[in-house]
């Protein structure tokens, strides 16, 4: 308990490597968010609905008369888990939002508020538990409807932050391999760079073909045809722009590797948008797609074709393919944002991190010498003269991540959706497809900004 009330340095055992306080703190917060994600998944596990129904107001008998088309289609047992996910995510979002407000204008670790950010873990975990328990007693109704729209807005913003992190990762990846090409064995590293770029573009092309085959119909699904075609054209356009001589002159680090990563991410967003369409004819489940591939395509001449059956209602589960992929991307981006080097100037400009003057060398006397003397403190405070990242922005990013997890686990379920099919509504589709366009525009801006704003340093 005394350790949980102190800084992050006390939480590491002696077998752990020496680390910086800024990195360890971010990893702990990321771990807390991941724990809440696991807890939210448990709320959706089979058998949990019986326990959740015992909470007052969660599944009252009177609720049955308020939901149209309830009998024979869906019961309170089905969506009670979604309400629990809303409560868990609400607690984490409130916790991180309050911390983001508390950490405004924290410049160094000498600020008293920095000790709250880097320590007092026992009290912060207790606060999360208290908020979470209290959230389960919030009355149903206006809360869920209002929190849905807050979740949609926050998830949209976090999708954009994911793009920022992916762009930064691609830039760092490209710069690292180009440096190794210049140091020696250039043919090997050039082949690796070309292989990864070709792989990402090939996967994107395969996805486009699969989208046209399974998410469009010759005389239907006009929206899907537009989404796929328009996003494919935009991806080709930004790829061409990334290798233009003028762009290469002002930003030598730009290239097709970054464009291929953005293209693949755009294809994922397009798929995620189409997977949220309420019309089942244009939105087959993964099981239906696999069945369609495995089913015979021809019928013998002497056989009677089976009658056409309507598409079954979409299963009310979060573990469909696009949600699982979304969770994987979320975890990777969260871990990358926690361990990335704060000396990356591109990230600092995009995420409002500390200025270059705040990126200091490791303090003298905190390296291996202290460890050799038997010092139990395995984490060095590298923020005494300046924070390595914006505390406020980091907590605000986790606030948005909590909302993104909520929407992903609930399949962007709307409280006032048609409970006959339990599908999401068109606003969720437009949020995702619009985010793909904004992502492409943001990436395009990173390419042309040095040409437009010639008086600023984008190196």
C-alpha positions as CSV (number, residue, x, y, z in Angstrom):
1,X,0.0,0.0,0.0
2,X,2.8,2.5,0.7
3,X,4.2,1.7,-2.7
4,X,0.8,2.2,-4.4
5,X,0.7,5.7,-2.8
6,X,4.1,6.7,-4.2
7,X,5.4,7.2,-7.7
8,X,5.6,4.8,-10.6
9,X,9.2,4.0,-9.7
10,X,8.1,1.8,-6.8
11,X,5.9,-0.4,-8.9
12,X,8.8,-2.1,-10.7
13,X,10.7,-4.9,-9.1
14,X,14.5,-5.1,-9.1
15,X,14.5,-7.6,-12.0
16,X,12.9,-4.9,-14.3
17,X,15.3,-2.8,-16.5
18,X,16.0,0.8,-15.7
19,X,13.2,2.9,-17.2
20,X,12.1,6.5,-17.5
21,X,9.3,7.8,-15.3
22,X,7.5,9.3,-18.4
23,X,7.3,5.9,-20.1
24,X,6.4,3.8,-17.0
25,X,3.6,6.2,-16.1
26,X,2.0,6.0,-19.5
27,X,2.3,2.2,-19.5
28,X,0.5,2.0,-16.2
29,X,-2.4,4.2,-17.4
30,X,-2.6,2.1,-20.6
31,X,-2.7,-1.1,-18.5
32,X,-5.6,0.4,-16.5
33,X,-7.5,1.1,-19.7
34,X,-6.8,-2.4,-21.0
35,X,-8.1,-3.8,-17.7
36,X,-11.3,-1.9,-18.1
37,X,-11.6,-3.2,-21.6
38,X,-11.3,-6.8,-20.3
39,X,-13.9,-6.0,-17.7
40,X,-16.3,-4.6,-20.4
41,X,-15.8,-7.8,-22.4
42,X,-16.7,-9.8,-19.3
43,X,-20.0,-7.9,-19.1
44,X,-20.9,-9.2,-22.5
45,X,-19.9,-12.8,-21.7
46,X,-22.7,-15.4,-21.8
47,X,-24.3,-15.9,-18.4
48,X,-23.5,-12.4,-17.1
49,X,-27.0,-11.1,-18.0
50,X,-28.5,-13.0,-15.1
51,X,-26.3,-11.2,-12.7
52,X,-26.7,-7.8,-14.4
53,X,-30.5,-8.1,-14.3
54,X,-30.3,-8.0,-10.5
55,X,-29.2,-4.4,-10.6
56,X,-32.2,-2.1,-10.0
57,X,-33.5,-0.5,-13.2
58,X,-31.3,-2.5,-15.6
59,X,-34.0,-4.9,-16.7
60,X,-37.3,-3.9,-15.2
61,X,-40.5,-5.6,-16.2
62,X,-42.0,-2.3,-17.2
63,X,-39.2,-1.9,-19.8
64,X,-40.8,-4.6,-22.0
65,X,-43.7,-2.3,-22.9
66,X,-41.4,0.5,-24.0
67,X,-39.6,-1.5,-26.6
68,X,-41.4,-2.1,-29.9
69,X,-41.2,-5.5,-31.7
70,X,-39.8,-7.1,-28.5
71,X,-41.7,-10.3,-28.3
72,X,-40.1,-13.0,-30.5
73,X,-37.1,-11.0,-31.5
74,X,-35.1,-9.7,-28.6
75,X,-35.4,-9.6,-24.8
76,X,-33.9,-7.5,-22.1
77,X,-31.2,-10.2,-21.6
78,X,-29.7,-9.4,-25.0
79,X,-28.9,-5.7,-24.5
80,X,-28.4,-5.6,-20.7
81,X,-24.7,-6.3,-21.3
82,X,-24.5,-3.2,-23.6
83,X,-25.8,-1.1,-20.7
84,X,-23.1,-2.5,-18.5
85,X,-20.4,-1.7,-21.0
86,X,-21.8,1.9,-21.1
87,X,-21.3,2.1,-17.3
88,X,-17.8,0.7,-17.3
89,X,-16.7,3.0,-20.1
90,X,-18.4,6.0,-18.4
91,X,-16.3,5.5,-15.3
92,X,-13.1,5.3,-17.2
93,X,-14.0,8.3,-19.4
94,X,-14.9,10.4,-16.4
95,X,-11.7,9.5,-14.6
96,X,-9.4,10.4,-17.5
97,X,-11.4,13.5,-18.4
98,X,-11.0,14.8,-14.8
99,X,-7.3,14.1,-14.9
100,X,-6.9,15.9,-18.2
101,X,-8.5,19.0,-16.6
102,X,-6.4,18.7,-13.5
103,X,-3.1,18.5,-15.5
104,X,-3.6,21.6,-17.6
105,X,-0.3,23.6,-17.8
106,X,1.8,21.1,-15.9
107,X,5.3,22.0,-17.2
108,X,7.7,19.9,-15.0
109,X,7.6,17.0,-12.5
110,X,8.2,19.6,-9.7
111,X,4.6,20.7,-10.1
112,X,2.6,19.3,-7.2
113,X,0.0,18.1,-9.7
114,X,2.6,16.0,-11.5
115,X,2.9,13.8,-8.4
116,X,-0.8,13.0,-8.7
117,X,-0.2,12.0,-12.4
118,X,2.9,9.9,-11.6
119,X,1.8,8.5,-8.2
120,X,-1.0,7.9,-5.7
121,X,-2.1,4.7,-7.7
122,X,-4.0,3.2,-4.8
123,X,-6.3,6.3,-4.5
124,X,-6.7,6.5,-8.3
125,X,-7.7,2.9,-8.6
126,X,-10.1,3.3,-5.7
127,X,-11.6,6.4,-7.5
128,X,-12.1,4.3,-10.6
129,X,-13.9,1.6,-8.7
130,X,-16.1,4.1,-6.9
131,X,-17.1,5.8,-10.1
132,X,-17.8,2.5,-11.8
133,X,-20.0,1.2,-8.9
134,X,-21.9,4.5,-8.8
135,X,-22.4,4.4,-12.6
136,X,-24.3,1.2,-12.4
137,X,-27.0,3.0,-10.4
138,X,-27.5,5.8,-12.9
139,X,-31.2,5.6,-14.1
140,X,-31.8,4.3,-17.6
141,X,-33.2,6.6,-20.3
142,X,-31.7,10.0,-21.1
143,X,-28.3,9.0,-19.8
144,X,-27.9,6.2,-22.3
145,X,-29.2,8.3,-25.2
146,X,-26.9,11.3,-24.3
147,X,-23.9,9.1,-23.7
148,X,-24.4,7.4,-27.0
149,X,-23.9,10.7,-28.9
150,X,-21.0,11.6,-26.7
151,X,-19.5,8.2,-27.5
152,X,-20.0,8.6,-31.2
153,X,-18.2,12.0,-31.2
154,X,-15.4,10.8,-29.0
155,X,-14.9,7.6,-31.1
156,X,-14.7,9.7,-34.2
157,X,-12.0,11.8,-32.7
158,X,-10.0,8.8,-31.5
159,X,-10.1,7.3,-35.0
160,X,-8.3,10.5,-36.1
161,X,-5.8,10.1,-33.3
162,X,-5.2,6.5,-34.5
163,X,-4.4,7.9,-37.9
164,X,-1.9,10.4,-36.4
165,X,-0.2,7.5,-34.6
166,X,-0.2,5.3,-37.7
167,X,1.3,8.1,-39.8
168,X,4.0,8.7,-37.2
169,X,4.7,5.0,-37.0
170,X,5.0,4.7,-40.7
171,X,7.3,7.8,-40.9
172,X,9.5,6.4,-38.1
173,X,9.5,3.0,-39.8
174,X,10.5,4.5,-43.2
175,X,13.2,6.7,-41.7
176,X,14.7,3.8,-39.7
177,X,15.0,1.5,-42.7
178,X,16.3,4.4,-45.0
179,X,19.0,5.1,-42.5
180,X,20.0,1.4,-42.5
181,X,20.0,1.4,-46.3
182,X,22.5,4.3,-46.2
183,X,24.7,2.6,-43.5
184,X,25.2,-0.5,-45.6
185,X,23.6,-3.5,-47.3
186,X,21.3,-1.2,-49.1
187,X,19.9,-3.9,-51.5
188,X,18.6,-6.0,-48.6
189,X,16.8,-3.1,-46.8
190,X,15.5,-1.7,-50.1
191,X,14.0,-5.1,-50.8
192,X,12.4,-5.2,-47.4
193,X,11.0,-1.7,-47.8
194,X,9.6,-2.6,-51.2
195,X,8.2,-5.9,-50.0
196,X,6.2,-4.3,-47.1
197,X,4.9,-1.5,-49.3
198,X,3.8,-4.1,-52.0
199,X,2.2,-6.3,-49.4
200,X,0.1,-3.4,-48.0
201,X,-1.1,-2.3,-51.4
202,X,-1.8,-5.9,-52.4
203,X,-3.9,-6.4,-49.3
204,X,-5.8,-3.2,-50.0
205,X,-6.5,-4.3,-53.5
206,X,-7.8,-7.7,-52.3
207,X,-10.0,-6.0,-49.8
208,X,-11.5,-3.7,-52.5
209,X,-12.3,-6.7,-54.7
210,X,-13.9,-8.6,-51.7
211,X,-15.9,-5.5,-50.9
212,X,-17.3,-5.3,-54.4
213,X,-18.2,-9.0,-54.4
214,X,-19.8,-9.3,-51.0
215,X,-21.0,-5.8,-50.0
216,X,-22.6,-4.7,-53.3
217,X,-25.4,-6.0,-55.5
218,X,-25.9,-5.3,-59.2
219,X,-29.1,-3.4,-58.6
220,X,-28.7,-2.4,-55.0
221,X,-26.2,-1.1,-52.3
222,X,-25.5,2.2,-54.1
223,X,-24.0,3.7,-51.0
224,X,-21.5,0.9,-50.7
225,X,-20.5,1.2,-54.3
226,X,-19.9,4.9,-53.8
227,X,-17.9,4.3,-50.5
228,X,-15.6,1.7,-52.1
229,X,-15.0,3.6,-55.3
230,X,-14.5,7.0,-53.8
231,X,-12.1,5.8,-51.1
232,X,-10.1,3.8,-53.6
233,X,-9.7,6.9,-55.8
234,X,-8.7,9.0,-52.9
235,X,-6.1,6.5,-51.8
236,X,-4.6,6.4,-55.3
237,X,-4.5,10.2,-55.3
238,X,-2.6,10.6,-52.0
239,X,-0.2,7.8,-53.1
240,X,0.6,9.7,-56.2
241,X,1.0,13.0,-54.3
242,X,3.4,11.3,-51.8
243,X,6.0,10.7,-54.6
244,X,5.7,14.0,-56.5
245,X,9.1,15.7,-56.9
246,X,7.9,18.9,-55.2
247,X,6.7,16.9,-52.2
248,X,9.9,14.9,-52.0
249,X,11.9,18.0,-52.2
250,X,10.3,19.6,-49.2
251,X,9.7,16.4,-47.3
252,X,12.2,13.7,-48.2
253,X,10.9,11.3,-45.6
254,X,7.5,10.9,-47.4
255,X,7.1,7.8,-49.6
256,X,4.9,5.0,-50.6
257,X,5.4,3.0,-47.4
258,X,3.4,5.6,-45.4
259,X,0.8,5.8,-48.2
260,X,0.4,2.0,-48.2
261,X,-0.2,2.0,-44.4
262,X,-2.8,4.8,-44.8
263,X,-4.5,3.0,-47.7
264,X,-4.8,-0.2,-45.7
265,X,-6.2,1.7,-42.7
266,X,-8.7,3.5,-45.0
267,X,-9.9,0.2,-46.4
268,X,-10.5,-1.0,-42.8
269,X,-12.5,2.1,-42.0
270,X,-14.6,1.6,-45.2
271,X,-15.2,-2.0,-44.2
272,X,-16.1,-0.9,-40.6
273,X,-18.6,1.6,-42.0
274,X,-20.3,-0.9,-44.3
275,X,-20.4,-3.4,-41.5
276,X,-22.6,-1.0,-39.5
277,X,-25.3,-0.6,-42.2
278,X,-28.8,-1.5,-41.0
279,X,-29.8,-3.0,-44.3
280,X,-28.8,-6.7,-44.1
281,X,-28.9,-7.2,-47.9
282,X,-25.8,-5.0,-48.2
283,X,-24.2,-6.0,-44.9
284,X,-23.6,-9.7,-44.7
285,X,-22.1,-11.2,-41.5
286,X,-18.7,-12.9,-41.7
287,X,-20.5,-16.3,-41.2
288,X,-22.8,-15.5,-44.2
289,X,-19.8,-14.6,-46.3
290,X,-18.0,-17.9,-45.5
291,X,-21.1,-19.8,-46.1
292,X,-21.5,-18.1,-49.5
293,X,-18.0,-19.0,-50.4
294,X,-18.3,-22.6,-49.3
295,X,-21.8,-23.2,-50.9
296,X,-21.9,-24.8,-54.4
297,X,-22.4,-22.2,-57.1
298,X,-24.2,-24.5,-59.5
299,X,-27.4,-26.5,-59.2
300,X,-27.8,-29.8,-61.2
301,X,-30.3,-29.7,-64.1
302,X,-32.6,-32.2,-62.6
303,X,-32.6,-30.6,-59.2
304,X,-34.9,-27.9,-57.9
305,X,-33.3,-24.7,-56.7
306,X,-34.0,-24.1,-53.0
307,X,-36.2,-21.2,-52.2
308,X,-34.5,-18.0,-51.3
309,X,-34.4,-17.4,-47.6
310,X,-34.1,-13.9,-46.1
311,X,-30.8,-13.0,-44.4
312,X,-30.9,-13.9,-40.8
313,X,-30.9,-11.1,-38.2
314,X,-27.4,-10.0,-37.4
315,X,-26.1,-11.5,-34.2
316,X,-26.0,-9.1,-31.3
317,X,-22.4,-9.7,-30.3
318,X,-19.3,-7.5,-30.3
319,X,-16.9,-10.2,-31.4
320,X,-17.6,-9.9,-35.1
321,X,-14.6,-9.5,-37.4
322,X,-14.4,-5.7,-37.8
323,X,-14.8,-5.2,-34.0
324,X,-11.9,-7.6,-33.3
325,X,-9.7,-5.9,-35.8
326,X,-10.7,-2.5,-34.3
327,X,-9.6,-3.7,-30.9
328,X,-6.3,-5.0,-32.2
329,X,-5.6,-1.7,-33.9
330,X,-6.6,0.1,-30.7
331,X,-4.2,-1.9,-28.5
332,X,-1.3,-1.5,-30.9
333,X,-1.9,2.3,-31.1
334,X,-2.3,2.6,-27.3
335,X,1.0,0.7,-26.6
336,X,2.8,2.7,-29.3
337,X,1.6,6.0,-27.8
338,X,2.9,4.8,-24.4
339,X,6.4,3.7,-25.4
340,X,7.2,6.0,-28.3
341,X,10.2,8.3,-27.9
342,X,9.2,11.8,-26.9
343,X,12.1,13.1,-29.0
344,X,10.1,12.6,-32.2
345,X,9.3,16.1,-33.3
346,X,6.5,15.1,-35.6
347,X,4.6,13.6,-32.7
348,X,5.2,16.6,-30.6
349,X,3.7,18.9,-33.2
350,X,0.7,16.6,-33.7
351,X,0.0,15.7,-30.1
352,X,0.9,19.0,-28.4
353,X,3.9,17.5,-26.6
354,X,6.6,19.4,-24.9
355,X,8.8,21.6,-27.0
356,X,12.3,20.5,-28.2
357,X,13.9,22.4,-25.3
358,X,12.1,20.2,-22.8
359,X,13.6,17.0,-24.3
360,X,16.6,16.7,-22.1
361,X,19.4,14.2,-21.7
362,X,19.1,11.7,-19.0
363,X,20.1,13.3,-15.7
364,X,23.6,12.6,-14.5
365,X,23.8,10.1,-11.7
366,X,20.6,8.3,-12.5
367,X,22.0,5.6,-14.8
368,X,23.8,2.4,-14.2
369,X,25.9,3.8,-11.4
370,X,23.0,4.2,-9.1
371,X,21.8,0.7,-9.8
372,X,25.2,-0.7,-9.0
373,X,25.1,0.9,-5.6
374,X,21.9,-1.1,-4.8
375,X,19.4,1.7,-5.3
376,X,15.9,0.1,-5.4
377,X,14.6,3.0,-7.5
378,X,14.5,1.5,-11.0
379,X,12.8,4.5,-12.7
380,X,14.6,7.8,-13.3
381,X,12.7,11.1,-13.2
382,X,13.5,12.6,-16.6
383,X,10.9,15.4,-16.3
384,X,12.4,17.6,-13.6
385,X,13.2,20.4,-16.1
386,X,10.4,19.8,-18.6
387,X,7.7,17.2,-19.2
388,X,8.3,14.8,-22.1
389,X,4.7,14.8,-23.2
390,X,1.5,16.7,-22.6
391,X,-0.2,15.3,-19.5
392,X,-3.5,16.9,-20.5
393,X,-3.5,15.6,-24.1
394,X,-2.4,12.1,-22.9
395,X,-5.4,11.8,-20.5
396,X,-7.7,13.4,-23.1
397,X,-6.6,10.7,-25.6
398,X,-7.4,8.0,-23.1
399,X,-10.8,9.7,-22.5
400,X,-11.5,9.4,-26.2
401,X,-10.1,5.8,-26.2
402,X,-12.6,4.8,-23.5
403,X,-15.5,6.1,-25.7
404,X,-14.0,4.3,-28.7
405,X,-13.9,1.0,-26.8
406,X,-17.5,1.6,-25.7
407,X,-18.7,2.0,-29.2
408,X,-16.7,-0.9,-30.6
409,X,-17.8,-3.4,-28.0
410,X,-21.5,-2.4,-28.4
411,X,-21.2,-2.4,-32.2
412,X,-22.2,1.3,-32.3
413,X,-25.6,0.2,-31.0
414,X,-28.0,3.1,-30.6
415,X,-30.4,3.2,-27.7
416,X,-33.3,4.2,-29.9
417,X,-32.5,1.7,-32.7
418,X,-35.0,-0.8,-34.1
419,X,-34.9,-3.6,-31.6
420,X,-36.5,-5.9,-34.2
421,X,-33.1,-6.4,-35.9
422,X,-30.8,-4.8,-33.2
423,X,-28.6,-3.2,-35.9
424,X,-26.8,0.1,-35.7
425,X,-28.2,3.1,-37.5
426,X,-27.0,5.2,-40.4
427,X,-25.3,7.8,-38.2
428,X,-22.8,5.3,-37.2
429,X,-22.1,4.5,-40.8
430,X,-21.6,8.1,-41.7
431,X,-19.4,8.7,-38.7
432,X,-17.0,6.0,-39.8
433,X,-17.0,6.8,-43.5
434,X,-16.5,10.5,-42.8
435,X,-13.6,9.7,-40.5
436,X,-11.9,7.8,-43.4
437,X,-12.2,11.0,-45.5
438,X,-10.9,13.2,-42.8
439,X,-8.0,10.8,-42.2
440,X,-7.0,11.0,-45.9
441,X,-7.3,14.8,-45.8
442,X,-5.1,14.9,-42.7
443,X,-2.5,12.7,-44.3
444,X,-2.6,14.8,-47.5
445,X,-2.1,17.9,-45.3
446,X,1.1,16.4,-43.8
447,X,2.4,16.0,-47.4
448,X,1.5,19.4,-48.8
449,X,1.9,21.5,-45.6
450,X,5.7,22.1,-46.2
451,X,4.9,23.5,-49.6
452,X,2.1,25.8,-48.4
453,X,3.7,27.0,-45.1
454,X,7.2,27.6,-46.2
455,X,8.1,29.7,-43.2
456,X,7.6,26.8,-40.7
457,X,9.9,23.9,-39.9
458,X,8.4,20.5,-40.6
459,X,11.7,18.5,-40.4
